[in-house]
Amino acid sequence: MDFPTIDLAMTGANIVNLRKAAGLTVRDLQVAFGFNSPQAIYKWQNGTALPTVDNLIGLAAMLHVRIDDILVIDNTVA
């Protein structure tokens, strides 16, 4: 059975768009999550990493969206 997967690049682009729409900067997210550097957020935005479940919940709250609105699912079946 084929399972849908998360499209990392599209999810990253989506995080950028949602962050900007919410009027937040990368620095705003860094401070809110208590990160020492913005590297994790840049990794999310570049599609090289996903937020942890806890961070995803926080991100959704900060962006005023549902988790489903952040993640971009690739439903194509090979």
Number of C-alpha atoms within 10 A of each C-alpha: 4 8 9 11 13 14 14 20 17 18 22 24 17 19 24 21 14 20 21 13 10 13 10 14 11 16 13 14 17 17 12 12 14 10 13 9 11 16 12 16 22 16 14 20 24 18 18 12 16 20 15 9 10 8 12 16 14 17 22 18 12 16 19 13 14 13 16 9 14 21 19 19 14 13 12 9 9 4
